[in-house]
């Protein structure tokens, strides 16, 4: 960090990238493992298949691939990157996986750290990075969302194992002194409802020597009250988006794309209905990937940028929500 440039007033979106593992786990294949069916999963969630990491696909590798692709789209010299934030709940190093992404990229002038906020993680990381840019501390940032929830799913629990998949997405964002395409944001947390969705530590008591105990480290599997998470999402997401649009003096018909965390198609449809945003403006790719946690928003954004649905100056209303409980929204203009 070399000094503060107070002329930087805004953020511009320069590139996107994504990566998913090759292994495809379809609904019929899950039905061979737990008592479920393609029809049940499809009608309750909209999901048909998800990607599952194999050996060699960890959060560092996936995050690196997504980041590199965003950097290539932005046409950046890697040495000009100042900041890398990796949103993840499943780092392959509990001390942080962002530094290994930085090293693999060769982005030696960037400070790199992890940020954990489950499925809200990417949005919280994007907001965090944008504040560093607008504050004048940094010029170029890579924001990554990457998760490997398949390692923490209970593959015998049909209520949760059908939902999740692995993947990564990234955005390249830059400070500018001419305009601001990061229009506004809001973030919320309610730890009081945190027990609806957890990935808790599992500590086994052991002893170091004689009467000195210690707790060995480890994690259990995802524990979820699906109905409560569903109710939380369909209530809070429209509220936070409505408030944000109002605060920034936008109408919902000025929104070109609604880009929500890809948890369940019924949640996407319900939020769209509440905001009076028609279905053709709701971005969705969860049919192919399921819920990839911190990766869903940039994974979807990259797909829509690369197939030219999202165009320069399109207005995107986005919201992440999930464990914590945590949720947030941002209003951005692409480009
Ligand atoms: N296949 C067949 N039957 C099933 C399955 C399954 N995979 N899962 C549950 N059922 C059964 C239940 O046992 C229940 O049977 P019963 O009535 O005989 O007891 C019945 O189906 C209905 O169960 P519900 O839990 O009421 O099903 P619901 O319609 O709520 O759908 C779902 C469940 C899909 C999990 C839904 O609640 C949901 O999507 N919730 C949101 C979860 C979510 O998005 N979590 C991630 C948040 S993001 C993050 O931070 C990681």
Boltz pocket constraint, residues with backbone or C-beta under 6 A from the ligand:
constraints:
  - pocket:
      binder: B
      contacts: [[A, 35], [A, 36], [A, 37], [A, 40], [A, 41], [A, 44], [A, 45], [A, 118], [A, 119], [A, 120], [A, 158], [A, 159], [A, 160], [A, 162], [A, 163], [A, 197], [A, 224], [A, 225], [A, 226], [A, 227], [A, 229], [A, 230], [A, 263], [A, 264], [A, 291], [A, 293], [A, 321], [A, 322], [A, 323]]
      max_distance: 6.0
